[in-house]
Amino acid sequence: MVQVTAFLLMLSLALVTPGLSARQCTLTGRWKNDLGSTMTIGAVNGKGEFTGSYHTAVTATTNKIKVSPLQGSQHHTNQKSQPTFGFTVNWSFSDSVTVFTGQCFVDENGKEVLKTMWLLRSQMDNIEDDWKATMVGTNVFVRLQSQE
């Protein structure tokens, strides 16, 4: 009976411990993507809303790049540890807008990663050019440490 009790205790600890030790991925903070763009996401409020800023490292315009505002929402039902989210960047230096959607993950090394897909809509002067107005892509963001 003692051996069965010890076995059940060890089994329950093995099943429960991974859930307790899993890190929660948090959007708030500074991030850098695979192209060198950086963003800062402010605190997520009780409704899941957040604001921040985005500094792109790439552009298709000849305009001087400026830091641009972002606003978004995190899905917060059941307080998932790896939440889905979306945000919009209203570019301060061009007539375009980008929407990002993605998920915040904690990888196998315990590092937070944002996996995103985006749509960039550029302003066109006429409907005949509408076909070339939207671009799509993906970005992976990693958290920047405070000294970076």
Backbone as JSON Lines, residues from 0, in Angstrom:
{"i":0,"aa":"M","n":[0.82,-1.2,0.0],"ca":[0.0,0.0,0.0],"c":[0.86,1.26,0.0]}
{"i":1,"aa":"V","n":[1.97,1.25,0.76],"ca":[2.87,2.39,0.81],"c":[3.51,2.63,-0.55]}
{"i":2,"aa":"Q","n":[3.88,1.54,-1.25],"ca":[4.49,1.69,-2.57],"c":[3.49,2.29,-3.56]}
{"i":3,"aa":"V","n":[2.24,1.89,-3.49],"ca":[1.21,2.42,-4.37],"c":[1.0,3.91,-4.09]}
{"i":4,"aa":"T","n":[0.96,4.29,-2.81],"ca":[0.79,5.69,-2.43],"c":[1.96,6.53,-2.92]}
{"i":5,"aa":"A","n":[3.17,6.05,-2.75],"ca":[4.36,6.77,-3.21],"c":[4.33,6.92,-4.73]}
{"i":6,"aa":"F","n":[3.94,5.84,-5.41],"ca":[3.86,5.9,-6.86],"c":[2.82,6.93,-7.32]}
{"i":7,"aa":"L","n":[1.65,6.93,-6.7],"ca":[0.6,7.89,-7.06],"c":[1.03,9.32,-6.76]}
{"i":8,"aa":"L","n":[1.76,9.54,-5.68],"ca":[2.26,10.87,-5.35],"c":[3.25,11.35,-6.42]}
{"i":9,"aa":"M","n":[4.17,10.48,-6.8],"ca":[5.16,10.84,-7.82],"c":[4.47,11.11,-9.16]}
{"i":10,"aa":"L","n":[3.49,10.28,-9.51],"ca":[2.77,10.46,-10.76],"c":[2.02,11.79,-10.76]}
{"i":11,"aa":"S","n":[1.35,12.12,-9.66],"ca":[0.61,13.38,-9.62],"c":[1.55,14.58,-9.68]}
{"i":12,"aa":"L","n":[2.71,14.49,-9.04],"ca":[3.68,15.59,-9.11],"c":[4.21,15.75,-10.54]}
{"i":13,"aa":"A","n":[4.45,14.65,-11.22],"ca":[4.95,14.7,-12.59],"c":[3.92,15.33,-13.52]}
{"i":14,"aa":"L","n":[2.65,15.08,-13.28],"ca":[1.61,15.62,-14.14],"c":[1.29,17.08,-13.83]}
{"i":15,"aa":"V","n":[1.4,17.49,-12.58],"ca":[1.04,18.84,-12.16],"c":[2.19,19.82,-12.32]}
{"i":16,"aa":"T","n":[3.41,19.42,-12.05],"ca":[4.56,20.32,-12.04],"c":[4.77,21.06,-13.36]}
{"i":17,"aa":"P","n":[4.68,20.43,-14.54],"ca":[4.88,21.2,-15.78],"c":[3.92,22.37,-15.91]}
{"i":18,"aa":"G","n":[2.69,22.22,-15.51],"ca":[1.73,23.31,-15.57],"c":[2.08,24.44,-14.63]}
{"i":19,"aa":"L","n":[2.64,24.11,-13.48],"ca":[3.01,25.14,-12.52],"c":[4.25,25.9,-12.96]}
{"i":20,"aa":"S","n":[5.16,25.21,-13.64],"ca":[6.42,25.84,-14.0],"c":[6.35,26.56,-15.35]}
{"i":21,"aa":"A","n":[5.26,26.38,-16.11],"ca":[5.16,27.02,-17.42],"c":[5.13,28.53,-17.25]}
{"i":22,"aa":"R","n":[6.01,29.2,-18.0],"ca":[6.06,30.66,-17.95],"c":[4.94,31.24,-18.78]}
{"i":23,"aa":"Q","n":[4.44,32.35,-18.32],"ca":[3.42,33.06,-19.08],"c":[4.11,34.04,-20.02]}
{"i":24,"aa":"C","n":[3.66,34.1,-21.24],"ca":[4.18,35.05,-22.21],"c":[3.4,36.35,-22.06]}
{"i":25,"aa":"T","n":[4.12,37.46,-21.88],"ca":[3.52,38.76,-21.63],"c":[3.9,39.72,-22.75]}
{"i":26,"aa":"L","n":[2.9,40.37,-23.32],"ca":[3.15,41.29,-24.43],"c":[3.9,42.56,-24.01]}
{"i":27,"aa":"T","n":[3.63,43.05,-22.83],"ca":[4.2,44.31,-22.37],"c":[5.72,44.27,-22.41]}
{"i":28,"aa":"G","n":[6.32,45.31,-23.0],"ca":[7.77,45.41,-23.04],"c":[8.29,45.81,-24.4]}
{"i":29,"aa":"R","n":[9.6,45.63,-24.6],"ca":[10.28,46.0,-25.85],"c":[10.62,44.75,-26.64]}
{"i":30,"aa":"W","n":[10.4,44.82,-27.96],"ca":[10.57,43.68,-28.85],"c":[11.35,44.08,-30.1]}
{"i":31,"aa":"K","n":[12.06,43.12,-30.69],"ca":[12.79,43.34,-31.95],"c":[12.48,42.18,-32.88]}
{"i":32,"aa":"N","n":[12.24,42.5,-34.18],"ca":[11.91,41.42,-35.1],"c":[13.1,41.04,-35.97]}
{"i":33,"aa":"D","n":[12.88,40.07,-36.83],"ca":[13.91,39.49,-37.69],"c":[14.45,40.48,-38.73]}
{"i":34,"aa":"L","n":[13.78,41.61,-38.95],"ca":[14.26,42.63,-39.88],"c":[14.94,43.8,-39.15]}
{"i":35,"aa":"G","n":[14.95,43.76,-37.82],"ca":[15.57,44.83,-37.04],"c":[14.62,45.91,-36.57]}
{"i":36,"aa":"S","n":[13.33,45.79,-36.88],"ca":[12.35,46.75,-36.39],"c":[12.12,46.52,-34.9]}
{"i":37,"aa":"T","n":[11.82,47.61,-34.18],"ca":[11.57,47.49,-32.75],"c":[10.2,48.06,-32.41]}
{"i":38,"aa":"M","n":[9.64,47.56,-31.34],"ca":[8.38,48.11,-30.85],"c":[8.35,48.03,-29.33]}
{"i":39,"aa":"T","n":[7.58,48.92,-28.76],"ca":[7.34,48.94,-27.33],"c":[5.84,48.81,-27.11]}
{"i":40,"aa":"I","n":[5.45,47.84,-26.32],"ca":[4.03,47.63,-25.99],"c":[3.83,47.98,-24.53]}
{"i":41,"aa":"G","n":[2.88,48.88,-24.29],"ca":[2.55,49.29,-22.93],"c":[1.71,48.24,-22.21]}
{"i":42,"aa":"A","n":[1.3,48.59,-21.01],"ca":[0.52,47.67,-20.17],"c":[-0.79,47.29,-20.85]}
{"i":43,"aa":"V","n":[-1.18,46.05,-20.7],"ca":[-2.45,45.54,-21.21],"c":[-3.5,45.78,-20.13]}
{"i":44,"aa":"N","n":[-4.58,46.51,-20.47],"ca":[-5.58,46.82,-19.45],"c":[-6.54,45.64,-19.24]}
{"i":45,"aa":"G","n":[-7.5,45.81,-18.36],"ca":[-8.43,44.75,-18.01],"c":[-9.29,44.26,-19.15]}
{"i":46,"aa":"K","n":[-9.45,45.07,-20.19],"ca":[-10.22,44.68,-21.36],"c":[-9.34,44.01,-22.41]}
{"i":47,"aa":"G","n":[-8.03,43.93,-22.13],"ca":[-7.1,43.33,-23.08],"c":[-6.53,44.33,-24.07]}
{"i":48,"aa":"E","n":[-6.8,45.62,-23.89],"ca":[-6.34,46.65,-24.82],"c":[-4.94,47.15,-24.44]}
{"i":49,"aa":"F","n":[-4.18,47.56,-25.46],"ca":[-2.85,48.12,-25.21],"c":[-2.49,49.13,-26.29]}
{"i":50,"aa":"T","n":[-1.52,49.98,-25.99],"ca":[-0.98,50.93,-26.95],"c":[0.54,50.82,-26.89]}
{"i":51,"aa":"G","n":[1.18,51.45,-27.87],"ca":[2.63,51.43,-27.88],"c":[3.17,52.19,-29.06]}
{"i":52,"aa":"S","n":[4.41,51.86,-29.42],"ca":[5.06,52.52,-30.55],"c":[5.85,51.5,-31.35]}
{"i":53,"aa":"Y","n":[6.02,51.8,-32.65],"ca":[6.7,50.89,-33.56],"c":[7.71,51.7,-34.36]}
{"i":54,"aa":"H","n":[8.94,51.21,-34.41],"ca":[9.99,51.87,-35.19],"c":[10.49,50.86,-36.23]}
{"i":55,"aa":"T","n":[10.04,51.04,-37.46],"ca":[10.39,50.09,-38.51],"c":[11.82,50.29,-38.99]}
{"i":56,"aa":"A","n":[12.45,49.22,-39.37],"ca":[13.8,49.28,-39.94],"c":[13.76,49.23,-41.46]}
{"i":57,"aa":"V","n":[12.58,48.98,-42.02],"ca":[12.44,48.85,-43.48],"c":[11.25,49.67,-43.96]}
{"i":58,"aa":"T","n":[11.37,50.16,-45.18],"ca":[10.26,50.9,-45.78],"c":[10.4,50.87,-47.3]}
{"i":59,"aa":"A","n":[9.27,51.04,-47.98],"ca":[9.28,51.1,-49.43],"c":[9.21,52.56,-49.91]}
{"i":60,"aa":"T","n":[9.1,53.5,-48.98],"ca":[9.02,54.91,-49.36],"c":[10.4,55.57,-49.24]}
{"i":61,"aa":"T","n":[10.5,56.76,-49.79],"ca":[11.73,57.53,-49.64],"c":[11.62,58.5,-48.47]}
{"i":62,"aa":"N","n":[10.47,58.5,-47.79],"ca":[10.26,59.38,-46.64],"c":[11.15,58.95,-45.47]}
{"i":63,"aa":"K","n":[11.5,59.91,-44.64],"ca":[12.27,59.62,-43.43],"c":[11.41,58.78,-42.48]}
{"i":64,"aa":"I","n":[11.96,57.68,-42.0],"ca":[11.23,56.81,-41.08],"c":[11.04,57.52,-39.74]}
{"i":65,"aa":"K","n":[9.82,57.43,-39.21],"ca":[9.49,58.01,-37.91],"c":[8.86,56.92,-37.04]}
{"i":66,"aa":"V","n":[9.02,57.05,-35.74],"ca":[8.33,56.15,-34.81],"c":[6.84,56.36,-34.99]}
{"i":67,"aa":"S","n":[6.08,55.26,-35.04],"ca":[4.65,55.32,-35.32],"c":[3.85,54.67,-34.19]}
{"i":68,"aa":"P","n":[2.64,55.19,-33.95],"ca":[1.82,54.64,-32.86],"c":[1.2,53.3,-33.23]}
{"i":69,"aa":"L","n":[1.01,52.47,-32.22],"ca":[0.29,51.21,-32.41],"c":[-0.78,51.09,-31.33]}
{"i":70,"aa":"Q","n":[-1.84,50.41,-31.66],"ca":[-2.86,50.08,-30.66],"c":[-3.42,48.71,-30.99]}
{"i":71,"aa":"G","n":[-3.72,47.96,-29.91],"ca":[-4.16,46.6,-30.16],"c":[-4.97,46.0,-29.04]}
{"i":72,"aa":"S","n":[-5.17,44.72,-29.18],"ca":[-5.98,43.97,-28.24],"c":[-5.42,42.56,-28.09]}
{"i":73,"aa":"Q","n":[-5.43,42.09,-26.86],"ca":[-5.0,40.73,-26.54],"c":[-6.22,39.93,-26.13]}
{"i":74,"aa":"H","n":[-6.34,38.73,-26.63],"ca":[-7.43,37.85,-26.21],"c":[-7.12,37.38,-24.8]}
{"i":75,"aa":"H","n":[-8.0,37.65,-23.87],"ca":[-7.67,37.34,-22.47],"c":[-8.64,36.38,-21.8]}
{"i":76,"aa":"T","n":[-9.47,35.7,-22.57],"ca":[-10.38,34.72,-22.0],"c":[-9.57,33.63,-21.29]}
{"i":77,"aa":"N","n":[-9.93,33.31,-20.08],"ca":[-9.28,32.29,-19.26],"c":[-7.81,32.58,-18.95]}
{"i":78,"aa":"Q","n":[-7.35,33.82,-19.22],"ca":[-5.97,34.21,-18.91],"c":[-4.96,33.2,-19.43]}
{"i":79,"aa":"K","n":[-5.05,32.89,-20.7],"ca":[-4.14,31.92,-21.33],"c":[-2.69,32.36,-21.14]}
{"i":80,"aa":"S","n":[-1.79,31.39,-20.98],"ca":[-0.39,31.72,-20.75],"c":[0.34,32.08,-22.05]}
{"i":81,"aa":"Q","n":[-0.25,31.78,-23.2],"ca":[0.34,32.1,-24.49],"c":[-0.75,32.74,-25.36]}
{"i":82,"aa":"P","n":[-1.07,34.0,-25.08],"ca":[-2.25,34.64,-25.67],"c":[-2.1,35.0,-27.15]}
{"i":83,"aa":"T","n":[-3.24,35.07,-27.82],"ca":[-3.31,35.62,-29.18],"c":[-3.55,37.12,-29.06]}
{"i":84,"aa":"F","n":[-3.17,37.85,-30.11],"ca":[-3.29,39.3,-30.07],"c":[-3.36,39.85,-31.48]}
{"i":85,"aa":"G","n":[-3.69,41.13,-31.58],"ca":[-3.64,41.84,-32.84],"c":[-3.38,43.31,-32.56]}
{"i":86,"aa":"F","n":[-2.7,43.99,-33.48],"ca":[-2.52,45.43,-33.32],"c":[-2.38,46.09,-34.69]}
{"i":87,"aa":"T","n":[-2.64,47.39,-34.7],"ca":[-2.57,48.2,-35.9],"c":[-1.49,49.25,-35.73]}
{"i":88,"aa":"V","n":[-0.66,49.43,-36.76],"ca":[0.33,50.51,-36.78],"c":[-0.12,51.51,-37.83]}
{"i":89,"aa":"N","n":[-0.34,52.75,-37.4],"ca":[-0.71,53.84,-38.29],"c":[0.58,54.6,-38.59]}
{"i":90,"aa":"W","n":[1.19,54.34,-39.74],"ca":[2.52,54.87,-40.05],"c":[2.52,56.39,-40.09]}
{"i":91,"aa":"S","n":[3.42,57.0,-39.32],"ca":[3.52,58.46,-39.2],"c":[4.18,59.1,-40.41]}
{"i":92,"aa":"F","n":[4.82,58.32,-41.26],"ca":[5.61,58.88,-42.36],"c":[5.12,58.47,-43.75]}
{"i":93,"aa":"S","n":[3.99,57.76,-43.81],"ca":[3.46,57.35,-45.11],"c":[1.94,57.21,-45.04]}
{"i":94,"aa":"D","n":[1.33,57.06,-46.2],"ca":[-0.13,56.9,-46.28],"c":[-0.49,55.42,-46.26]}
{"i":95,"aa":"S","n":[-0.04,54.72,-45.24],"ca":[-0.33,53.29,-45.15],"c":[-0.58,52.88,-43.7]}
{"i":96,"aa":"V","n":[-1.17,51.72,-43.56],"ca":[-1.51,51.14,-42.26],"c":[-1.15,49.66,-42.32]}
{"i":97,"aa":"T","n":[-0.63,49.14,-41.21],"ca":[-0.34,47.71,-41.13],"c":[-1.08,47.11,-39.94]}
{"i":98,"aa":"V","n":[-1.7,45.95,-40.17],"ca":[-2.32,45.2,-39.08],"c":[-1.52,43.92,-38.87]}
{"i":99,"aa":"F","n":[-1.23,43.63,-37.62],"ca":[-0.51,42.43,-37.23],"c":[-1.45,41.55,-36.42]}
{"i":100,"aa":"T","n":[-1.33,40.25,-36.57],"ca":[-2.02,39.31,-35.71],"c":[-1.03,38.2,-35.37]}
{"i":101,"aa":"G","n":[-1.13,37.66,-34.17],"ca":[-0.17,36.64,-33.8],"c":[-0.45,36.02,-32.45]}
{"i":102,"aa":"Q","n":[0.57,35.34,-31.97],"ca":[0.49,34.69,-30.67],"c":[1.82,34.85,-29.95]}
{"i":103,"aa":"C","n":[1.72,35.01,-28.65],"ca":[2.87,35.15,-27.77],"c":[3.2,33.77,-27.21]}
{"i":104,"aa":"F","n":[4.41,33.28,-27.51],"ca":[4.82,31.93,-27.08],"c":[6.01,32.01,-26.13]}
{"i":105,"aa":"V","n":[6.16,30.98,-25.33],"ca":[7.39,30.75,-24.58],"c":[8.02,29.52,-25.23]}
{"i":106,"aa":"D","n":[9.24,29.69,-25.79],"ca":[9.86,28.58,-26.52],"c":[10.47,27.55,-25.56]}
{"i":107,"aa":"E","n":[11.09,26.51,-26.15],"ca":[11.64,25.42,-25.35],"c":[12.79,25.86,-24.45]}
{"i":108,"aa":"N","n":[13.39,27.04,-24.73],"ca":[14.46,27.58,-23.9],"c":[13.95,28.57,-22.86]}
{"i":109,"aa":"G","n":[12.62,28.76,-22.8],"ca":[12.04,29.68,-21.84],"c":[12.01,31.13,-22.31]}
{"i":110,"aa":"K","n":[12.31,31.37,-23.59],"ca":[12.32,32.73,-24.12],"c":[10.97,33.06,-24.75]}
{"i":111,"aa":"E","n":[10.53,34.3,-24.54],"ca":[9.27,34.75,-25.13],"c":[9.49,35.13,-26.59]}
{"i":112,"aa":"V","n":[8.55,34.71,-27.43],"ca":[8.61,34.95,-28.87],"c":[7.21,35.35,-29.35]}
{"i":113,"aa":"L","n":[7.16,36.37,-30.19],"ca":[5.9,36.75,-30.84],"c":[5.96,36.28,-32.28]}
{"i":114,"aa":"K","n":[5.07,35.38,-32.66],"ca":[4.96,34.91,-34.04],"c":[3.8,35.69,-34.66]}
{"i":115,"aa":"T","n":[4.08,36.46,-35.72],"ca":[3.06,37.33,-36.29],"c":[2.93,37.16,-37.8]}
{"i":116,"aa":"M","n":[1.76,37.56,-38.28],"ca":[1.5,37.72,-39.71],"c":[0.93,39.12,-39.85]}
{"i":117,"aa":"W","n":[1.26,39.79,-40.97],"ca":[0.79,41.17,-41.15],"c":[0.26,41.42,-42.55]}
{"i":118,"aa":"L","n":[-0.59,42.44,-42.63],"ca":[-1.09,42.98,-43.89],"c":[-0.77,44.47,-43.9]}
{"i":119,"aa":"L","n":[-0.1,44.94,-44.93],"ca":[0.2,46.37,-45.07],"c":[-0.63,46.9,-46.24]}
{"i":120,"aa":"R","n":[-1.45,47.9,-45.94],"ca":[-2.29,48.5,-46.98],"c":[-1.75,49.89,-47.29]}
{"i":121,"aa":"S","n":[-1.38,50.09,-48.54],"ca":[-0.9,51.39,-49.01],"c":[-2.03,52.12,-49.72]}
{"i":122,"aa":"Q","n":[-2.0,53.44,-49.67],"ca":[-2.99,54.26,-50.34],"c":[-2.7,54.27,-51.83]}
{"i":123,"aa":"M","n":[-3.74,54.11,-52.64],"ca":[-3.62,54.15,-54.1],"c":[-4.41,55.35,-54.62]}
{"i":124,"aa":"D","n":[-3.95,55.93,-55.71],"ca":[-4.63,57.09,-56.29],"c":[-5.87,56.73,-57.1]}
{"i":125,"aa":"N","n":[-5.96,55.45,-57.54],"ca":[-7.15,55.07,-58.31],"c":[-7.43,53.59,-58.13]}
{"i":126,"aa":"I","n":[-8.64,53.21,-58.42],"ca":[-9.1,51.84,-58.2],"c":[-8.37,50.83,-59.09]}
{"i":127,"aa":"E","n":[-7.87,51.26,-60.21],"ca":[-7.15,50.36,-61.1],"c":[-5.85,49.84,-60.46]}
{"i":128,"aa":"D","n":[-5.31,50.58,-59.52],"ca":[-4.08,50.17,-58.83],"c":[-4.34,49.4,-57.53]}
{"i":129,"aa":"D","n":[-5.62,49.15,-57.25],"ca":[-5.97,48.46,-56.0],"c":[-5.27,47.11,-55.86]}
{"i":130,"aa":"W","n":[-5.05,46.42,-56.96],"ca":[-4.44,45.08,-56.94],"c":[-3.07,45.07,-56.28]}
{"i":131,"aa":"K","n":[-2.36,46.18,-56.29],"ca":[-1.01,46.21,-55.72],"c":[-0.94,46.95,-54.38]}
{"i":132,"aa":"A","n":[-2.08,47.21,-53.78],"ca":[-2.13,48.03,-52.58],"c":[-1.86,47.28,-51.28]}
{"i":133,"aa":"T","n":[-1.97,45.96,-51.28],"ca":[-1.84,45.2,-50.03],"c":[-0.7,44.19,-50.13]}
{"i":134,"aa":"M","n":[0.17,44.23,-49.14],"ca":[1.26,43.25,-49.03],"c":[1.01,42.41,-47.78]}
{"i":135,"aa":"V","n":[1.52,41.2,-47.78],"ca":[1.38,40.3,-46.64],"c":[2.75,39.73,-46.29]}
{"i":136,"aa":"G","n":[2.96,39.48,-45.01],"ca":[4.23,38.91,-44.58],"c":[4.16,38.36,-43.17]}
{"i":137,"aa":"T","n":[5.28,37.87,-42.71],"ca":[5.38,37.35,-41.35],"c":[6.61,37.96,-40.67]}
{"i":138,"aa":"N","n":[6.55,38.05,-39.36],"ca":[7.7,38.47,-38.56],"c":[7.72,37.68,-37.27]}
{"i":139,"aa":"V","n":[8.93,37.45,-36.78],"ca":[9.14,36.84,-35.47],"c":[9.84,37.88,-34.6]}
{"i":140,"aa":"F","n":[9.25,38.17,-33.45],"ca":[9.81,39.15,-32.51],"c":[10.37,38.43,-31.29]}
{"i":141,"aa":"V","n":[11.49,38.92,-30.78],"ca":[12.05,38.43,-29.52],"c":[12.12,39.61,-28.56]}
{"i":142,"aa":"R","n":[12.02,39.3,-27.29],"ca":[12.05,40.34,-26.27],"c":[13.43,40.96,-26.19]}
{"i":143,"aa":"L","n":[13.48,42.3,-26.12],"ca":[14.74,43.01,-25.89],"c":[14.96,43.14,-24.39]}
{"i":144,"aa":"Q","n":[16.17,42.88,-23.98],"ca":[16.52,43.08,-22.57],"c":[16.74,44.57,-22.35]}
{"i":145,"aa":"S","n":[16.65,45.04,-21.13],"ca":[16.7,46.46,-20.83],"c":[17.99,47.14,-21.28]}
{"i":146,"aa":"Q","n":[19.12,46.43,-21.38],"ca":[20.36,47.05,-21.78],"c":[20.49,47.2,-23.29]}
{"i":147,"aa":"E","n":[19.6,46.57,-24.09],"ca":[19.71,46.64,-25.56],"c":[19.04,47.88,-26.09]}
